[in-house]
Amino acid sequence: MNTQLALELPSSASSNTVVINARCTLRAEEDQRVIVVGGLPVYHYCAADAVAEAYAMVMLVESGFAQQTEVAQAFGKSERTVRRQQERYAQTGMVGLGRPGGWRRGRRRVSGKRLRLIERLKSQGVSNRGIAQRLGVSEMAIRKLVGPSKCEEVGELALLTASSGPPSEPPSIQTSAANIESCADHLELHSTKDPAQESVVRQEHAEEAEPVPMSLDHDASDRTFDRQMAYLGLLDDAAPIFRDGSQVPGVGVLLALPYLVHSGVLQVARKLYGEIGPAFYGLRTTLLTLFLMALLRIQRPEQLKERDPAAFGRLLGLDRAPEVKTLRRQLGHLAAHHHAEQLGAELARVRVAQRGDLMGFLYVDGHVRAYHGERTISSAYVARRHLAMPATTDYWINDRGGDPLLLITADINASLTKAFPNLLRQVRAAIGERKVTIVFDRGGWSPKLFRSMIQEGLIS
C-alpha cells in the first residue's frame, strides 16, 4: 500500500527579509540590499548609499509594485519622505535624491548663548577674526551675524579717500584702541590733527616711496571684489596677490622685479602720469605687464592672444592678465599725456644719480628701426633685412658699462652729424656740468660741426 508523502509548506520569511507586500520583499545580504518582485531580483544597492535607497523607494512606487504606505513602512520612513523623494526625482532626476552638502538651510549656526558671547566680545572691540578663532567657526559666519569689522570699514574709507582725493569734511569713524590694534595686520593708519600738515606728510611720503596697494580679496584666483570696486570707480589699481603653485610658466622673470623697482620707473611714471583713472589694471600693472612682456620676448600686445591669460596673470599677481584691447586702451591713455620725452629724461637723471661714476665716457650709436605706421615717410637702408624700406633712426647713449642712459629718436633719416647738437643738449641736461668724453663712430665726423658746437659751448 502506497503511503502519502508529506509536502513541505513554504517557510515564513527569514529574519533578514522584510515583506513589503504579497509581491515584493526586501532582502538584506550583509551590506547589500536586494528588492525581489515576484521571485525575481529587480534592484540591489549598498546599504550605505542613501541615494540608491531613495531611488529604490521611488522605483517601487512609480513602477506600481507597492503603495507609498507599504514602501514607507518597509524602509522605516514616513509617507511624506517617500512623496518628497518622488517630487525630487521628477524635477532633477538622481541628482535631486542626494541631500545637498553643507549646513542645513534654516538651521542656526550659532546658538543663542554664543550670540550673547559674540555681542559681548564685539562691544570689547575684538575683531571678527578673533571672535571666529575663539568660537571655532569661520569668519564669514561671524560677519553675517554682526557685519564687517571696524578694520574693514577703515580700509574701505582709506580706499575711498585715496581714489577720490582728500574730502573737504573728512567723515568721522569711532574706533577704540582695541579696534586699531586688531586692524594693525590689515592697514597702517597715519593721522594728524592739522589737515594741511596731513596733506604735506602724505605728499612727502608719496614722493619717497611707491604707495602700497590694498586689496580686500583673500583668494588670489578670485578677484571679484576688487573688480567690482574698480567698476564702481573706487579702485585705481589692483594689488598683486600671489598664491602657491608648481611648474608656473615663465616664473623666472620675477627675479628681475628688484631691478625694475631700483630703476625708478614706477616712481617717475607716477610723478608724470599720476593715475590713468579708476581701473583694475592701473598704471603700475600696465608698466609691469610691459616689463614682463619684454622679458618674455612678447614684442606686441597682439601676441598676448597666444598666451594663457590665467597663467600670465599669476606672474602679475592677478587672476587674469589684461587683454589686448585693455592694454592698448591703457597705452592710449598714457600716450595722450605726451610725456614720453620727459619720462626718458627723468629716468636718465635717476640713473646718473645712481651710477654717476660711470658717466665719464658716453657711447653714442645709431640704429635704423623699420617703420610700420600709416604715414608716408622716406626710405632708408635696413641692415637687418638687407633692403631699403620706410624707417627711422634711434640713437642710443650708453654709459661706460654699456648700460643705456638715453634713447633719442631723431628726425626722419637724420644723420649723426645733424642729430649731434640735440643729443648733446639732452646729455648735458641729464648729467649736469660734469666733464664727459663722447665716443662715436665715423658717422659723426664733421670739422664744421665741431667748430659750431665749440662756439655754442656744447663741447670744449
C-alpha positions in Angstrom: 0.0 0.0 0.0 1.4 3.3 -1.1 1.9 5.9 1.7 1.2 9.6 1.2 4.3 11.7 1.0 4.5 14.8 3.3 4.8 18.0 1.3 6.9 20.8 2.8 5.0 24.0 3.3 6.8 27.3 2.3 8.6 28.7 5.3 7.9 32.1 6.6 10.1 35.0 5.7 13.6 34.8 7.3 14.8 37.4 9.7 16.8 39.1 7.0 13.8 39.6 4.7 11.3 42.4 5.0 7.9 41.8 3.4 6.7 44.9 1.5 3.5 43.3 0.2 2.4 40.0 -1.3 4.6 40.6 -4.4 7.6 42.4 -3.1 10.2 41.7 -0.5 13.4 43.5 0.7 16.3 41.1 1.5 19.4 42.0 3.4 22.7 40.3 2.5 25.5 41.7 4.7 25.8 45.3 3.5 23.8 44.7 0.3 20.1 45.1 -0.2 18.0 43.3 -2.8 14.5 44.0 -3.9 12.6 40.9 -5.1 9.4 41.2 -7.1 7.5 38.0 -7.9 10.6 35.9 -7.0 12.9 37.9 -9.3 15.5 40.3 -8.1 14.9 43.7 -9.8 17.2 46.1 -7.9 20.1 45.9 -5.5 22.1 48.6 -3.7 24.5 49.1 -0.9 23.0 49.9 2.5 25.4 53.0 2.9 24.2 54.5 -0.4 21.4 56.9 0.6 20.8 58.0 -3.0 20.3 54.4 -4.2 18.0 53.7 -1.3 15.9 56.7 -2.2 15.7 55.6 -5.8 14.6 52.1 -4.7 11.6 53.7 -2.8 10.8 55.8 -5.9 11.1 52.8 -8.3 8.7 50.7 -6.3 6.0 53.3 -6.2 6.5 54.6 -9.8 6.5 51.1 -11.2 3.3 50.2 -9.4 4.9 47.4 -7.4 3.8 48.9 -4.0 2.0 51.8 -2.4 3.5 54.7 -0.6 2.3 53.4 2.7 3.8 50.0 2.2 7.2 51.4 1.0 7.4 53.8 3.9 6.7 51.0 6.4 9.2 48.6 4.9 12.0 51.2 4.7 11.3 52.8 8.1 10.4 56.2 6.6 7.4 58.4 6.6 4.9 58.7 3.7 6.0 62.4 3.4 9.6 61.3 2.9 8.6 58.9 0.1 6.4 61.6 -1.5 9.2 64.2 -1.3 11.7 61.8 -2.9 9.2 61.3 -5.8 9.0 65.0 -6.3 12.7 65.5 -6.3 13.3 62.6 -8.8 10.6 64.1 -11.1 12.3 67.5 -11.0 16.0 66.8 -11.2 16.4 63.0 -11.5 19.0 61.2 -9.5 20.8 64.4 -8.6 17.8 65.6 -6.6 17.7 62.4 -4.5 21.1 63.3 -2.8 21.0 65.6 0.2 22.9 68.8 -0.5 26.2 69.1 1.4 26.8 71.8 4.0 24.7 73.2 6.7 21.0 72.6 6.5 19.1 75.6 5.3 17.3 77.4 8.1 19.3 75.9 10.9 21.1 78.4 13.1 24.9 78.1 13.1 25.4 79.8 16.4 23.2 79.2 19.5 21.6 81.9 21.5 24.2 81.6 24.3 27.0 82.1 21.8 25.2 85.1 20.3 25.4 86.9 23.6 29.1 86.0 23.9 29.6 87.4 20.4 27.9 90.6 21.3 30.0 91.0 24.4 33.2 90.4 22.5 32.2 92.8 19.8 31.5 95.5 22.4 35.0 95.0 23.7 36.5 95.7 20.3 37.5 92.2 19.3 37.7 91.7 15.5 35.6 89.2 13.6 38.6 87.0 13.0 39.4 87.0 16.7 35.8 86.1 17.6 35.8 83.3 14.9 39.0 81.8 16.3 37.7 81.8 19.8 34.4 80.2 18.9 35.9 77.7 16.4 33.7 78.9 13.4 34.5 80.7 10.2 35.0 84.4 9.9 32.2 84.6 7.3 29.7 83.2 9.9 30.6 86.0 12.3 30.4 88.6 9.6 26.9 87.5 8.6 25.7 88.0 12.2 27.4 91.3 13.1 28.6 92.8 9.8 32.1 93.8 8.8 34.7 94.6 11.5 36.0 98.1 12.1 39.3 97.4 10.4 37.5 96.6 7.1 35.4 99.8 7.5 38.6 101.8 8.0 40.2 100.1 5.0 37.2 100.9 2.7 37.4 104.5 3.9 41.1 104.7 3.1 40.4 103.3 -0.3 37.7 105.8 -1.0 40.0 108.7 0.2 42.9 107.5 -2.0 40.7 107.3 -5.1 38.7 110.5 -4.7 41.2 112.7 -3.0 41.1 114.3 0.4 37.5 115.3 1.2 36.5 118.8 2.4 34.9 117.3 5.5 36.5 114.0 6.5 33.9 111.6 7.9 34.3 110.5 11.5 34.7 106.9 12.5 34.5 105.8 16.1 37.3 103.3 16.7 38.7 102.1 20.0 42.2 101.2 20.9 41.4 97.5 20.7 40.0 98.0 17.2 43.1 99.8 16.0 45.3 97.1 17.4 43.3 94.4 15.8 43.5 96.2 12.4 47.3 96.6 12.5 47.8 93.5 10.4 45.5 94.9 7.7 46.1 98.6 7.5 48.6 101.2 8.8 46.9 104.3 9.9 48.6 107.8 10.0 46.5 110.6 11.4 47.4 114.2 12.2 45.4 116.9 13.8 46.1 119.6 11.2 44.7 118.8 7.7 47.3 120.9 5.9 50.1 119.1 7.8 48.5 115.8 6.9 48.5 116.6 3.2 52.2 117.6 3.3 53.1 114.4 5.1 51.1 112.4 2.5 52.8 114.2 -0.4 56.3 113.7 1.0 55.6 110.0 1.6 54.3 109.6 -1.9 57.5 111.1 -3.4 59.8 108.9 -1.3 58.3 105.5 -2.0 55.8 103.8 -4.1 52.4 103.5 -2.3 51.5 100.1 -1.1 48.3 98.9 -2.8 45.5 97.4 -0.8 43.1 94.6 -1.6 40.0 93.3 0.2 40.2 89.9 -1.7 41.7 86.9 0.1 41.7 84.4 -2.8 44.4 85.1 -5.4 42.5 83.2 -8.1 39.2 85.2 -7.5 39.4 89.0 -7.5 35.7 89.6 -7.8 35.5 92.2 -5.1 38.4 94.3 -6.4 37.0 94.2 -9.9 33.6 95.4 -8.6 35.4 98.2 -6.7 37.1 99.2 -10.0 33.8 99.1 -11.8 32.3 101.5 -9.2 35.3 103.8 -9.6 36.7 103.2 -6.2 40.0 101.4 -7.2 42.9 102.9 -9.2 45.0 99.7 -9.4 44.6 96.1 -8.2 47.1 94.9 -5.6 49.2 91.8 -6.6 48.3 88.7 -4.6 50.4 85.6 -5.2 49.5 82.0 -4.4 51.5 78.8 -4.1 52.0 76.7 -7.2 54.3 74.4 -9.0 55.6 74.5 -12.6 54.4 78.0 -13.3 55.4 79.0 -16.8 57.8 81.9 -17.0 58.1 82.4 -13.3 61.8 83.2 -13.6 61.0 86.7 -14.9 60.0 87.6 -11.3 63.7 87.7 -10.4 64.0 90.9 -12.4 61.4 92.8 -10.3 64.0 94.2 -7.9 65.8 95.8 -10.9 62.6 97.3 -12.1 61.9 98.9 -8.6 65.5 100.1 -8.4 65.4 101.7 -11.8 62.8 104.2 -10.6 60.4 103.6 -13.5 57.4 103.3 -11.2 58.1 106.4 -9.2 58.9 108.5 -12.3 55.8 107.3 -14.1 53.6 108.0 -11.2 55.1 111.5 -10.9 54.4 112.3 -14.6 51.2 110.4 -15.3 49.6 110.2 -11.9 46.8 107.6 -12.3 45.2 106.6 -15.5 41.7 106.6 -14.0 39.8 104.1 -11.8 40.7 100.7 -13.2 41.5 97.2 -12.2 44.6 97.3 -14.5 46.1 100.6 -13.3 49.4 102.4 -14.1 51.6 100.1 -12.1 50.0 97.0 -13.5 50.3 98.3 -17.1 54.0 99.1 -16.7 54.7 95.7 -15.1 52.8 94.0 -17.9 55.0 95.7 -20.5 58.1 94.9 -18.5 57.3 91.2 -18.3 56.3 91.1 -22.0 59.8 92.4 -22.9 61.5 89.7 -20.7 59.2 87.0 -22.3 60.0 88.2 -25.8 56.4 89.3 -26.4 57.0 92.2 -28.9 53.5 93.4 -29.5 50.2 93.5 -27.5 48.6 91.3 -30.2 50.9 88.5 -29.2 49.1 88.2 -25.9 46.4 86.3 -27.7 48.8 83.4 -27.9 49.3 83.4 -24.1 47.1 81.9 -21.4 45.6 85.0 -19.6 45.4 83.0 -16.3 49.0 81.8 -16.5 50.3 85.2 -17.3 48.1 86.7 -14.7 49.8 84.6 -12.0 53.1 86.4 -12.8 51.3 89.7 -12.3 49.7 88.6 -9.0 46.3 88.8 -10.6 43.6 86.3 -11.6 44.0 87.2 -15.3 46.4 89.3 -17.4 44.9 92.3 -19.3 43.5 91.5 -22.7 44.9 93.1 -25.9 42.2 95.8 -26.1 42.6 96.6 -22.4 46.4 97.0 -22.8 46.0 99.1 -25.9 43.4 101.3 -24.2 45.8 101.9 -21.3 48.7 102.7 -23.7 46.4 105.2 -25.4 45.7 106.9 -22.1 49.5 107.2 -21.4 50.3 108.5 -25.0 47.6 111.2 -24.6 49.8 112.9 -22.0 52.8 113.3 -24.4 55.3 112.7 -21.6 57.5 110.1 -23.3 60.4 112.5 -23.7 60.1 113.7 -20.1 60.0 110.1 -18.9 63.3 109.3 -20.6 64.9 112.5 -19.2 63.7 111.8 -15.7 65.0 108.2 -15.9 68.3 109.4 -17.1 68.6 111.8 -14.1 67.8 108.9 -11.8 70.5 106.7 -13.5 73.1 109.5 -13.2 72.3 109.8 -9.5 72.8 106.1 -9.1 75.7 105.5 -11.4 77.4 108.8 -11.6 80.9 107.3 -11.6 80.2 105.6 -14.9 79.3 108.7 -16.8 82.9 109.7 -17.6 82.6 108.0 -21.0 79.4 108.0 -23.1 79.0 105.9 -26.2 76.7 107.2 -29.0 75.4 104.8 -31.7 72.5 105.0 -34.1 70.2 102.1 -35.1 67.8 102.1 -38.0 64.3 100.9 -37.0 61.8 99.8 -39.6 58.6 101.9 -39.7 55.2 100.1 -40.0 52.9 103.1 -39.4 50.3 104.6 -41.6 52.2 107.8 -42.5 54.3 108.1 -45.7 58.0 108.7 -44.9 61.2 108.3 -47.0 63.0 105.0 -47.1 66.3 104.1 -45.5 68.6 101.0 -45.8 67.7 98.5 -43.0 70.8 96.3 -42.5 68.8 93.6 -40.7 66.6 93.0 -43.7 69.2 94.0 -46.4 66.7 96.3 -48.2 65.5 99.8 -48.3 62.2 100.5 -46.6 60.4 103.2 -44.5 62.5 103.6 -41.4 63.6 106.0 -38.6 66.8 106.3 -36.6 67.1 105.8 -32.9 70.3 107.0 -31.1 71.3 105.1 -28.0 73.6 106.8 -25.5 75.2 104.3 -23.1 77.5 104.7 -20.1 80.9 103.2 -19.6 79.4 99.9 -18.5 77.4 99.6 -21.7 74.0 100.2 -20.0 71.6 102.7 -21.7 71.4 106.2 -20.4 69.2 107.8 -23.1 67.2 106.8 -26.1 66.5 109.6 -28.6 64.5 109.2 -31.8 66.0 111.7 -34.3 64.2 113.3 -37.3 63.4 111.0 -40.2 66.7 109.9 -41.9 68.7 112.5 -39.9 72.4 111.6 -39.9 74.5 111.6 -36.7 76.1 114.9 -37.7 72.7 116.6 -37.8 71.5 114.9 -34.6 74.6 115.6 -32.5 73.6 119.1 -31.2 70.3 117.9 -29.9 71.9 114.8 -28.4 74.5 116.8 -26.5 71.9 119.2 -25.2 69.9 116.3 -23.7 73.0 114.7 -22.4 74.1 117.9 -20.7 70.6 118.3 -19.2 70.8 114.8 -17.7 74.4 114.8 -16.4 74.8 118.4 -15.4 78.1 120.3 -15.7 80.5 117.3 -15.2 83.1 116.7 -17.9 82.5 113.7 -20.2 84.1 112.1 -23.2 81.8 111.3 -26.1 82.7 108.2 -28.1 81.1 107.8 -31.6 81.8 106.2 -35.0 82.7 107.8 -38.3 79.2 108.9 -38.9 79.6 111.8 -36.6 82.9 113.2 -38.0 82.5 116.8 -39.2 85.0 119.6 -38.6 82.3 122.1 -39.4 80.0 120.6 -36.8 82.8 120.6 -34.2 83.5 124.3 -34.8 79.9 125.3 -34.4 79.5 123.2 -31.2 82.6 124.8 -29.7 81.2 128.2 -30.4 77.9 127.2 -28.8 79.7 125.9 -25.7 78.5 122.3 -26.1 82.0 120.9 -26.2 85.4 122.3 -25.2 
